[in-house]
Amino acid sequence: MQDKKINILLVEDDEVDVMNVRRAFKKNNIPNPLYIAGNGLEALAILRGEAKIDPAMPQARRLILLDLNMPRMNGIEFLRELRLDTNLRSIPVIVLTTSNEDRDKVEAYNLNVAGYILKPVTFSNFVDVMSTLNKYWMLNEIP
């Protein structure tokens, strides 16, 4: 399974949600490396190899879990920038947000997201969502 590991970038400004994702990964025994960015600008720097993080995020087999409501550069602005970058545009993105606004859903899908998931309210549901996402992406072929 080592060659099936996916490098996941969680773009999320809420520390509680970051903690919930980490806990859900641990509870589900998800071995994929998890990188964290607090907003879209930080995420772009990590993806482009410009951020000073150790270890650096690999350039292959990447997946983004994206919140929409963030400071500095929100999720939609990030998606627009990501899709304009020829080196990054093919990275799959799953929106994981509290926004149930139709305009956000339409805009996200117009920017080619792979999915739009509302953040679960309870931790047990959060664990289930992370488990399902992990199973789905482990079946997918990501270059």
C-alpha positions as CSV (number, residue, x, y, z in Angstrom):
1,M,0.0,0.0,0.0
2,Q,3.0,2.3,0.4
3,D,2.9,3.3,-3.3
4,K,-0.8,4.1,-2.9
5,K,-0.1,6.8,-0.2
6,I,-1.7,10.1,-1.0
7,N,-0.1,13.4,0.2
8,I,-3.1,15.3,1.5
9,L,-3.1,19.1,2.0
10,L,-5.8,20.3,4.4
11,V,-6.5,23.9,3.7
12,E,-8.3,25.0,6.9
13,D,-8.1,27.9,9.3
14,D,-10.1,26.5,12.2
15,E,-7.8,24.7,14.7
16,V,-10.7,22.5,16.0
17,D,-11.4,21.2,12.5
18,V,-7.7,20.6,11.9
19,M,-7.7,18.6,15.2
20,N,-10.8,16.7,14.1
21,V,-9.3,15.7,10.8
22,R,-6.1,14.5,12.6
23,R,-8.1,12.5,15.1
24,A,-10.3,11.0,12.4
25,F,-7.2,10.0,10.4
26,K,-5.8,8.3,13.5
27,K,-9.1,6.6,14.4
28,N,-9.3,5.2,10.8
29,N,-5.6,4.3,10.7
30,I,-5.2,6.5,7.6
31,P,-1.4,6.5,6.9
32,N,-1.4,9.3,4.4
33,P,0.8,12.3,5.2
34,L,-1.3,15.3,6.2
35,Y,0.0,18.8,5.5
36,I,-1.8,21.9,6.9
37,A,-2.3,25.4,5.4
38,G,-4.3,28.1,7.2
39,N,-5.5,29.8,4.0
40,G,-5.2,29.7,0.2
41,L,-2.0,31.7,0.1
42,E,-0.2,29.3,2.4
43,A,-1.6,26.4,0.4
44,L,-0.3,27.7,-2.9
45,A,3.1,28.3,-1.3
46,I,3.2,24.7,0.0
47,L,2.1,23.3,-3.3
48,R,4.6,25.3,-5.2
49,G,7.4,24.3,-2.9
50,E,7.9,27.9,-1.7
51,A,6.9,27.3,2.0
52,K,9.5,26.5,4.6
53,I,8.0,23.3,5.9
54,D,9.8,20.1,6.9
55,P,9.3,17.8,5.3
56,A,8.3,19.5,2.1
57,M,5.1,18.2,0.4
58,P,6.0,15.8,-2.4
59,Q,5.1,16.9,-5.9
60,A,3.2,13.7,-6.8
61,R,0.1,11.9,-5.6
62,R,-1.5,15.0,-4.0
63,L,-5.1,15.6,-2.9
64,I,-6.5,18.8,-1.4
65,L,-9.2,19.0,1.3
66,L,-10.4,22.6,1.1
67,D,-12.5,24.8,3.4
68,L,-14.2,27.7,1.7
69,N,-14.5,30.3,4.6
70,M,-10.9,31.4,5.4
71,P,-9.1,34.7,5.8
72,R,-6.6,36.3,3.3
73,M,-7.6,34.0,0.4
74,N,-10.8,32.0,0.7
75,G,-11.4,28.6,-0.9
76,I,-13.0,29.9,-4.1
77,E,-10.2,32.4,-4.7
78,F,-7.7,29.6,-4.0
79,L,-9.5,27.3,-6.5
80,R,-9.4,30.0,-9.2
81,E,-5.7,30.5,-8.7
82,L,-5.0,26.7,-8.6
83,R,-6.8,26.1,-11.8
84,L,-4.8,28.8,-13.6
85,D,-1.5,27.3,-12.6
86,T,-0.4,24.7,-15.2
87,N,1.6,22.8,-12.7
88,L,-1.2,22.5,-10.1
89,R,-4.5,22.5,-12.0
90,S,-4.8,18.7,-12.2
91,I,-4.7,18.2,-8.4
92,P,-8.0,16.8,-7.2
93,V,-9.8,19.0,-4.7
94,I,-12.6,18.0,-2.3
95,V,-14.4,20.9,-0.6
96,L,-15.0,20.2,3.1
97,T,-17.0,23.2,4.4
98,T,-19.9,24.5,6.5
99,S,-21.2,26.5,3.5
100,N,-24.4,25.1,2.2
101,E,-24.9,28.0,-0.2
102,D,-25.9,27.0,-3.7
103,R,-23.7,29.7,-5.2
104,D,-20.6,28.2,-3.4
105,K,-21.5,24.7,-4.7
106,V,-22.0,25.8,-8.3
107,E,-18.8,27.9,-8.3
108,A,-16.8,25.1,-6.7
109,Y,-18.0,22.6,-9.3
110,N,-17.4,25.1,-12.1
111,L,-13.8,25.1,-10.9
112,N,-13.7,21.3,-11.2
113,V,-13.8,20.1,-7.6
114,A,-14.0,16.3,-7.2
115,G,-16.6,16.6,-4.5
116,Y,-18.4,19.0,-2.1
117,I,-19.0,17.7,1.4
118,L,-20.6,19.6,4.3
119,K,-18.6,19.2,7.5
120,P,-20.3,16.7,9.8
121,V,-21.6,18.1,13.1
122,T,-20.6,15.2,15.3
123,F,-17.1,13.7,15.5
124,S,-18.4,10.1,14.8
125,N,-19.8,11.4,11.5
126,F,-16.6,13.1,10.8
127,V,-14.7,9.8,11.3
128,D,-17.1,8.1,8.9
129,V,-16.7,10.8,6.3
130,M,-12.8,10.6,6.5
131,S,-13.0,6.8,6.3
132,T,-15.2,6.9,3.2
133,L,-13.0,9.5,1.5
134,N,-9.9,7.4,2.2
135,K,-11.5,4.3,0.8
136,Y,-12.6,6.2,-2.3
137,W,-9.3,7.8,-3.0
138,M,-7.3,4.6,-2.4
139,L,-9.3,3.1,-5.3
140,N,-8.6,6.0,-7.6
141,E,-5.5,6.2,-9.7
142,I,-3.7,9.4,-9.0
143,P,-0.5,10.3,-10.9
